[in-house]
Amino acid sequence: MTDRSQALSLLSRRELLRTVGCGFGYLAAAGLTARRSAAAPLEVAHAPHFAPRAKRVIFLFMQGGPSHVDSFDYKPRLAVDDGRQMPFDDDRVLANTGKRGSHHRVMKSPWKFRQYGESGRWVSELFPHTAQAVDDLCLIHSLHTEGVAHGPATLFLHCGSTNFIRPSVGSWINYGLGTENEDLPGFVSIGASSGNGGPRNYGSAFLPTEYQGTLLGKAGRPAAESRFRNLDAAANRDERRRRDFELIQQFNAAQASGSPGDAEYEAVIKSFELAWRMQQNAPHVLELGEETAETLALYGIGDKATDNFGRQCLLARRLSEAGTRYVQVTYGDNTANPAWDQHSNLPKHADHAQAVDKPIAGLLADLKRRGLLDDTLVWWGSEFGRTPYAQQNGTGRDHNPSGFTVWLAGGGVKPGFAFGATDEFGHRAVSDKVHMHDLHATLLHLLGLDHERLTFRFAGRSFRLTDVHGRVVREILS
């Protein structure tokens, strides 16, 4: 007997089918999984560590960095010292030259502030609609983060790292809790941008691929065209196509058995199954025409200025209500200078605020009246804030990662509450400082997840969203 025939005689029927009969299919699948062969076996948590205060998250990502001192962090000192050249430790100057105390011209806000609600929180005239819901907001005025440029800061916001490839917040949550509806993805990213990290901001990195975000639409394209690709509800009603799909899945299962990439192959198979189920359910969830005229108007749909973001926010509500665990809505574009990035034209903030203000207020009101705000955490924020002084003595503000504002609503946080503070100019967080790692730890905590226990073993190390940092900001919990 030749060496070749001896080798063949040792093959099981399954191995023979895998290596010969389905060889080409196996090669293709092996290519999909080989890159992740160093990962640990599939670890599925899909249960909170303790009783959650929130079941789901809607993240309203304001790409580019809206100015906190022109929106939610009122600083009268800016008007007092407007036009004065004063020393500031500018983050960009520090990063490039190490020089402290460079002089810059203080610039007051072009917009007036006033107090709203029973809580008396200050909000600028940029956000008159959101201001009406200020008693539902929990404002964190002392956030600080890593990265002075959009790329690293955006990655840190989404993944907890400025440069290494790490799973995004949504992927960690999807991995930890899974979806509430097996017929829909657990993590959907609406209107994602291809810049400043692109797919890494909704990617699963070394987590199994089934936990990555599912794209719905794209930044720079009309939200009215947002659809999951290749959805055809009629496909599930075609008996022949159903039999074909079941046969393909049987082949997939046979190939997965005993292959070195079992866990990842399993994830690929699950993604096919989810896509099949979505064909029946997702088209209905995305159909905004089922909403009343009053609801559409609440989100600003039909108004040219607010229609696009209003549609995105309403899609987020419908997906969340249907069982998607984490929905990100990006207000941004795919240009070199992302939406809120006004280095030389701060008044442009007014256009962006007009586009998002009414839809955001509509989302909060709609969630509240449907009884969803109690267990839905709404998170509004960006990768950083902006400086209280004019950039290069011009008409805009530079990036500011050292102190800025985000707000949360619903889902177990104190309503009408403000925590932490920046200095009298709004430049640096000085009181009750909250790092981005702390915010991530708190988000997970509200969902019933311990950020120190939600880990994944990869390349010989246990990884987590907060790395080796982070504390839960218990002061903001209701």
C-alpha positions as CSV (number, residue, x, y, z in Angstrom):
1,M,0.0,0.0,0.0
2,T,1.4,3.4,-0.9
3,D,1.8,6.2,1.6
4,R,-1.0,8.1,-0.1
5,S,-3.5,5.2,0.1
6,Q,-2.5,4.6,3.8
7,A,-3.3,8.2,4.5
8,L,-6.6,8.0,2.8
9,S,-7.6,4.9,4.7
10,L,-7.1,6.8,7.9
11,L,-9.6,9.5,6.9
12,S,-13.1,9.3,8.4
13,R,-16.0,9.6,6.0
14,R,-16.6,13.1,7.5
15,E,-13.0,14.1,6.9
16,L,-13.2,12.8,3.3
17,L,-16.4,14.8,2.7
18,R,-14.8,17.9,4.2
19,T,-11.5,17.7,2.4
20,V,-12.7,16.4,-1.0
21,G,-16.4,16.6,-1.6
22,C,-16.7,20.1,0.0
23,G,-13.1,21.1,-0.5
24,F,-13.7,24.4,-2.2
25,G,-16.3,25.4,0.2
26,Y,-14.1,24.5,3.1
27,L,-11.2,26.5,1.7
28,A,-13.4,29.5,1.5
29,A,-14.7,29.1,5.0
30,A,-11.2,28.4,6.3
31,G,-10.1,31.7,4.8
32,L,-12.8,33.4,6.8
33,T,-11.8,31.9,10.1
34,A,-8.0,31.5,9.8
35,R,-7.3,35.1,10.8
36,R,-8.9,34.4,14.2
37,S,-7.4,31.0,15.0
38,A,-5.4,32.6,17.9
39,A,-8.6,33.5,19.6
40,A,-10.1,31.6,22.5
41,P,-13.0,29.3,22.0
42,L,-16.4,31.0,21.8
43,E,-17.3,32.4,25.2
44,V,-20.9,33.4,25.4
45,A,-22.2,35.3,28.5
46,H,-25.6,36.5,27.4
47,A,-26.7,37.2,30.9
48,P,-26.2,40.1,33.2
49,H,-23.9,39.8,36.2
50,F,-26.5,41.5,38.4
51,A,-29.9,43.1,38.1
52,P,-29.7,45.7,35.3
53,R,-31.2,49.2,35.5
54,A,-31.3,49.4,31.7
55,K,-32.0,46.8,29.0
56,R,-30.8,48.6,26.0
57,V,-28.8,51.6,24.8
58,I,-29.3,54.3,22.1
59,F,-26.0,56.2,21.5
60,L,-26.4,59.5,19.7
61,F,-22.9,60.2,18.4
62,M,-22.2,63.8,17.5
63,Q,-19.2,63.2,15.2
64,G,-16.5,65.9,15.3
65,G,-16.9,67.4,18.8
66,P,-19.7,69.9,19.6
67,S,-18.6,72.7,21.8
68,H,-19.7,72.1,25.4
69,V,-19.2,75.8,26.4
70,D,-21.7,76.7,23.6
71,S,-24.3,74.1,24.5
72,F,-24.6,72.6,28.0
73,D,-21.7,74.0,30.1
74,Y,-22.5,77.6,30.8
75,K,-19.4,79.7,31.6
76,P,-20.1,83.4,32.2
77,R,-16.4,84.0,32.6
78,L,-16.0,83.7,28.8
79,A,-18.1,86.9,28.3
80,V,-16.2,88.7,31.0
81,D,-12.8,88.0,29.4
82,D,-13.9,87.9,25.8
83,G,-11.0,89.1,23.5
84,R,-8.3,88.9,26.2
85,Q,-5.1,87.0,25.4
86,M,-4.6,84.5,28.3
87,P,-2.4,81.5,28.9
88,F,-3.8,78.0,28.5
89,D,-2.2,74.6,28.5
90,D,-3.4,73.7,25.0
91,D,-3.6,70.0,24.4
92,R,-2.5,70.2,20.7
93,V,0.5,72.4,21.6
94,L,1.4,70.2,24.5
95,A,1.3,67.1,22.2
96,N,3.4,68.7,19.5
97,T,5.9,70.8,21.5
98,G,5.4,70.2,25.2
99,K,5.0,73.9,25.7
100,R,2.7,75.0,28.5
101,G,0.8,78.3,29.0
102,S,0.6,79.3,25.4
103,H,-1.5,82.4,24.9
104,H,-4.9,82.4,23.2
105,R,-7.8,84.8,22.8
106,V,-10.8,84.0,25.0
107,M,-14.0,83.8,22.9
108,K,-17.4,84.1,24.4
109,S,-20.3,82.0,23.2
110,P,-22.3,83.5,20.3
111,W,-25.4,82.0,21.9
112,K,-27.3,82.9,24.9
113,F,-27.9,80.5,27.8
114,R,-30.9,80.3,30.1
115,Q,-32.1,77.9,32.8
116,Y,-34.8,75.3,32.1
117,G,-37.1,73.0,34.0
118,E,-37.5,72.4,37.7
119,S,-33.8,71.4,37.9
120,G,-32.8,74.9,36.5
121,R,-30.0,73.5,34.3
122,W,-28.4,75.9,31.9
123,V,-28.8,75.2,28.1
124,S,-27.9,77.4,25.2
125,E,-30.3,78.6,22.6
126,L,-28.7,76.1,20.2
127,F,-30.8,73.3,21.8
128,P,-34.2,74.8,22.6
129,H,-36.1,71.5,22.1
130,T,-33.7,69.3,24.1
131,A,-33.8,72.0,26.8
132,Q,-37.5,71.3,27.3
133,A,-36.4,67.7,28.4
134,V,-33.6,68.9,30.7
135,D,-35.3,67.4,33.7
136,D,-34.8,64.0,32.1
137,L,-31.1,64.5,31.5
138,C,-28.2,63.5,33.6
139,L,-25.4,65.9,32.6
140,I,-21.7,64.9,33.1
141,H,-19.7,68.1,32.8
142,S,-16.3,66.6,33.7
143,L,-15.5,64.1,31.1
144,H,-12.0,63.8,29.8
145,T,-10.5,61.4,27.3
146,E,-7.4,60.3,25.3
147,G,-6.4,61.6,21.9
148,V,-6.4,65.2,20.6
149,A,-7.1,64.3,17.0
150,H,-10.4,62.9,15.7
151,G,-9.0,59.4,14.7
152,P,-7.5,58.3,18.0
153,A,-10.2,60.1,20.1
154,T,-13.0,58.5,18.1
155,L,-11.5,55.1,18.5
156,F,-11.1,55.6,22.2
157,L,-14.7,56.7,22.5
158,H,-15.9,53.5,20.7
159,C,-13.3,51.0,21.7
160,G,-11.4,52.2,24.7
161,S,-8.1,52.4,22.8
162,T,-6.5,55.0,20.7
163,N,-4.6,52.7,18.4
164,F,-4.9,49.0,19.1
165,I,-7.7,47.1,17.4
166,R,-10.2,46.4,20.1
167,P,-13.9,45.5,20.2
168,S,-16.4,48.4,20.2
169,V,-18.7,49.2,23.0
170,G,-21.7,47.8,21.1
171,S,-19.9,44.6,20.4
172,W,-18.9,44.1,24.1
173,I,-22.6,44.7,25.1
174,N,-23.8,42.4,22.4
175,Y,-21.3,39.7,23.5
176,G,-22.3,40.1,27.1
177,L,-26.1,40.3,26.8
178,G,-27.0,39.3,23.2
179,T,-30.1,40.6,21.5
180,E,-33.6,40.7,23.0
181,N,-35.0,39.5,19.7
182,E,-33.3,36.5,18.0
183,D,-34.7,37.8,14.6
184,L,-32.8,41.1,14.8
185,P,-29.1,42.0,15.3
186,G,-28.1,42.8,18.8
187,F,-26.0,45.8,17.6
188,V,-27.0,48.1,14.8
189,S,-25.0,51.2,13.7
190,I,-27.1,53.8,11.8
191,G,-25.3,56.1,9.5
192,A,-21.8,55.1,10.4
193,S,-18.9,57.1,9.0
194,S,-16.0,55.5,7.1
195,G,-13.5,57.9,8.5
196,N,-11.6,58.1,11.9
197,G,-11.5,54.4,12.4
198,G,-14.4,53.5,10.1
199,P,-15.4,49.8,10.6
200,R,-13.3,49.5,13.8
201,N,-15.8,51.8,15.5
202,Y,-18.5,49.1,15.2
203,G,-16.3,46.1,14.8
204,S,-15.9,43.1,17.1
205,A,-12.1,42.8,16.7
206,F,-11.1,39.5,18.4
207,L,-14.6,38.8,19.7
208,P,-16.5,36.3,17.5
209,T,-17.8,38.1,14.4
210,E,-21.4,37.5,15.3
211,Y,-21.1,40.4,17.8
212,Q,-20.0,43.1,15.4
213,G,-22.4,45.9,14.5
214,T,-24.8,45.6,11.6
215,L,-24.7,48.6,9.3
216,L,-27.9,50.5,8.5
217,G,-27.3,53.3,6.0
218,K,-24.1,55.3,5.7
219,A,-23.0,58.8,6.7
220,G,-23.5,61.3,3.9
221,R,-26.4,59.3,2.3
222,P,-30.1,60.1,2.9
223,A,-31.6,58.2,5.8
224,A,-34.7,57.6,3.7
225,E,-32.5,55.1,1.7
226,S,-31.3,53.2,4.8
227,R,-31.9,49.6,4.4
228,F,-30.3,46.3,5.4
229,R,-28.8,45.0,2.2
230,N,-30.2,41.9,0.4
231,L,-33.4,41.7,2.4
232,D,-36.1,39.9,0.5
233,A,-39.1,38.8,2.6
234,A,-40.4,36.8,-0.3
235,A,-37.3,34.5,0.0
236,N,-38.6,32.9,3.1
237,R,-41.8,32.1,1.4
238,D,-40.1,30.3,-1.5
239,E,-40.0,26.7,-0.5
240,R,-37.2,25.8,-2.9
241,R,-35.0,28.6,-1.6
242,R,-35.7,27.5,1.9
243,R,-34.6,23.9,1.1
244,D,-31.5,25.3,-0.5
245,F,-30.7,27.3,2.5
246,E,-31.2,24.3,4.9
247,L,-29.0,22.2,2.7
248,I,-26.2,24.8,2.7
249,Q,-26.5,25.1,6.5
250,Q,-26.1,21.3,6.8
251,F,-22.9,21.4,4.7
252,N,-21.7,24.3,6.9
253,A,-22.4,22.3,10.1
254,A,-20.6,19.3,8.7
255,Q,-17.5,21.4,7.8
256,A,-17.5,23.1,11.1
257,S,-17.3,19.9,13.0
258,G,-13.7,19.0,13.8
259,S,-12.2,22.0,12.0
260,P,-9.6,24.2,13.8
261,G,-11.8,27.3,13.4
262,D,-15.0,25.8,15.0
263,A,-15.9,28.8,17.1
264,E,-15.6,31.3,14.3
265,Y,-17.3,29.0,11.8
266,E,-20.1,28.7,14.2
267,A,-20.4,32.5,14.2
268,V,-20.5,32.6,10.4
269,I,-23.3,30.0,10.4
270,K,-25.3,32.0,13.0
271,S,-24.9,35.1,10.9
272,F,-26.4,33.3,7.9
273,E,-29.3,32.1,10.1
274,L,-29.9,35.6,11.4
275,A,-29.9,37.0,7.9
276,W,-32.6,34.5,6.9
277,R,-34.8,35.4,9.9
278,M,-34.3,39.1,9.3
279,Q,-35.8,38.8,5.9
280,Q,-39.2,38.3,7.6
281,N,-38.8,40.7,10.5
282,A,-36.5,43.6,9.6
283,P,-38.5,45.1,6.7
284,H,-41.4,45.6,9.0
285,V,-39.2,47.3,11.7
286,L,-37.7,49.7,9.2
287,E,-41.1,50.8,7.8
288,L,-41.6,54.3,9.2
289,G,-44.8,54.6,7.2
290,E,-46.5,52.6,10.0
291,E,-46.1,55.6,12.3
292,T,-48.7,58.2,12.8
293,A,-48.4,61.7,11.3
294,E,-48.1,63.1,14.8
295,T,-45.1,60.8,15.6
296,L,-43.4,61.7,12.3
297,A,-43.8,65.4,13.1
298,L,-42.5,64.8,16.6
299,Y,-39.2,63.7,15.2
300,G,-39.1,66.5,12.6
301,I,-39.7,64.1,9.7
302,G,-40.9,66.0,6.7
303,D,-39.0,69.2,7.6
304,K,-36.0,69.6,5.4
305,A,-33.7,70.6,8.2
306,T,-34.5,67.7,10.6
307,D,-35.9,65.0,8.3
308,N,-32.6,63.0,7.9
309,F,-31.6,62.8,11.6
310,G,-35.3,62.5,12.6
311,R,-35.6,59.3,10.5
312,Q,-32.4,57.9,12.0
313,C,-33.7,58.6,15.6
314,L,-37.1,57.0,14.8
315,L,-35.4,54.0,13.3
316,A,-33.4,53.7,16.5
317,R,-36.5,53.7,18.6
318,R,-38.2,51.1,16.4
319,L,-35.1,48.8,16.5
320,S,-34.8,49.3,20.3
321,E,-38.4,48.6,20.9
322,A,-38.2,45.5,18.7
323,G,-35.3,44.1,20.7
324,T,-32.0,45.4,19.4
325,R,-29.7,45.8,22.4
326,Y,-27.4,48.6,21.3
327,V,-28.2,51.1,18.6
328,Q,-25.8,53.8,17.6
329,V,-27.0,56.8,15.6
330,T,-24.2,58.9,14.0
331,Y,-24.8,62.5,13.1
332,G,-21.9,63.1,10.7
333,D,-20.5,62.8,7.2
334,N,-17.6,61.3,5.3
335,T,-15.8,64.5,4.7
336,A,-12.3,65.4,5.9
337,N,-13.7,67.7,8.6
338,P,-16.5,65.8,10.5
339,A,-19.8,67.6,11.2
340,W,-19.2,69.5,14.4
341,D,-15.5,70.3,13.7
342,Q,-15.7,74.1,13.5
343,H,-12.1,75.3,13.7
344,S,-12.8,78.5,11.8
345,N,-16.5,78.9,11.6
346,L,-18.2,78.4,15.0
347,P,-21.6,79.8,13.8
348,K,-21.9,76.6,11.7
349,H,-22.7,74.9,15.0
350,A,-26.2,76.4,14.6
351,D,-26.9,74.4,11.4
352,H,-25.9,71.1,13.1
353,A,-27.9,71.9,16.2
354,Q,-31.0,72.7,14.2
355,A,-30.6,69.3,12.4
356,V,-30.5,67.2,15.6
357,D,-32.2,69.2,18.3
358,K,-35.9,68.4,17.5
359,P,-35.2,64.8,16.6
360,I,-33.4,64.2,19.9
361,A,-36.2,65.8,21.9
362,G,-38.7,63.8,19.9
363,L,-36.8,60.6,20.7
364,L,-36.8,61.3,24.4
365,A,-40.5,62.2,24.4
366,D,-41.5,59.2,22.3
367,L,-39.5,56.8,24.5
368,K,-41.0,58.3,27.6
369,R,-44.7,58.1,26.5
370,R,-44.2,54.5,25.3
371,G,-42.8,53.5,28.7
372,L,-39.4,52.7,27.2
373,L,-37.3,55.5,28.8
374,D,-37.2,53.8,32.2
375,D,-35.2,50.8,30.8
376,T,-33.6,52.4,27.8
377,L,-30.4,54.4,28.3
378,V,-29.9,57.3,25.9
379,W,-26.3,58.5,25.6
380,W,-25.5,61.8,23.8
381,G,-21.9,62.7,23.3
382,S,-18.8,63.0,21.1
383,E,-15.1,62.1,21.0
384,F,-14.2,65.4,22.8
385,G,-15.3,69.0,23.3
386,R,-13.8,72.3,22.2
387,T,-11.6,75.0,23.6
388,P,-12.9,78.1,25.3
389,Y,-10.6,80.2,23.2
390,A,-10.4,80.9,19.5
391,Q,-8.1,78.8,17.5
392,Q,-5.2,80.9,16.1
393,N,-7.2,84.0,17.1
394,G,-9.8,83.1,14.5
395,T,-13.5,82.4,14.5
396,G,-13.6,78.8,15.7
397,R,-12.5,76.5,18.5
398,D,-9.9,73.7,18.6
399,H,-10.3,70.2,19.9
400,N,-10.5,69.8,23.7
401,P,-10.2,66.3,25.2
402,S,-9.4,67.7,28.7
403,G,-12.9,68.6,29.8
404,F,-16.3,68.4,28.1
405,T,-19.9,67.4,28.5
406,V,-22.0,64.3,27.7
407,W,-25.4,63.5,28.9
408,L,-27.4,60.4,29.7
409,A,-31.1,59.9,30.1
410,G,-33.4,57.1,31.3
411,G,-32.1,53.7,32.1
412,G,-31.2,54.2,35.8
413,V,-29.5,57.6,35.9
414,K,-30.6,60.5,38.0
415,P,-32.9,62.9,36.0
416,G,-32.4,66.6,36.1
417,F,-28.9,66.0,37.6
418,A,-25.5,67.5,36.9
419,F,-22.2,65.9,37.9
420,G,-18.7,67.2,37.8
421,A,-17.4,70.5,36.6
422,T,-14.8,72.1,34.3
423,D,-12.8,75.2,35.4
424,E,-14.3,78.7,35.1
425,F,-13.5,78.8,31.4
426,G,-14.7,75.3,30.6
427,H,-11.2,74.2,29.6
428,R,-10.3,71.3,31.9
429,A,-12.3,69.0,34.1
430,V,-11.4,69.9,37.7
431,S,-14.2,68.5,39.9
432,D,-15.4,64.9,40.1
433,K,-13.5,64.1,37.0
434,V,-14.9,61.3,34.8
435,H,-12.6,59.5,32.4
436,M,-13.9,57.8,29.2
437,H,-13.0,54.5,30.8
438,D,-15.2,55.5,33.8
439,L,-18.1,56.3,31.4
440,H,-17.7,52.9,29.7
441,A,-17.7,51.1,33.1
442,T,-20.8,53.0,34.1
443,L,-22.7,52.1,30.9
444,L,-21.9,48.4,31.4
445,H,-23.0,48.7,35.1
446,L,-26.3,50.1,34.2
447,L,-26.9,47.1,31.9
448,G,-26.0,44.7,34.7
449,L,-22.5,44.0,33.5
450,D,-19.4,44.2,35.7
451,H,-16.7,45.8,33.5
452,E,-14.0,43.8,35.3
453,R,-15.8,40.5,34.7
454,L,-16.8,41.1,31.1
455,T,-13.6,39.7,29.6
456,F,-12.5,37.7,26.6
457,R,-9.3,35.6,26.4
458,F,-7.2,36.4,23.4
459,A,-3.5,35.9,22.6
460,G,-2.8,34.8,26.1
461,R,-4.4,37.7,27.9
462,S,-7.9,38.5,29.2
463,F,-9.2,41.7,27.6
464,R,-12.0,44.0,28.6
465,L,-13.5,47.3,27.3
466,T,-11.9,49.3,30.1
467,D,-8.5,47.6,29.9
468,V,-7.1,47.9,33.4
469,H,-8.9,51.1,34.3
470,G,-12.3,52.5,35.0
471,R,-14.7,53.0,37.9
472,V,-18.4,53.1,38.0
473,V,-19.7,56.6,38.6
474,R,-22.2,55.7,41.2
475,E,-23.0,59.3,42.0
476,I,-25.1,59.5,38.9
477,L,-27.1,56.4,39.5
478,S,-30.8,56.8,40.5
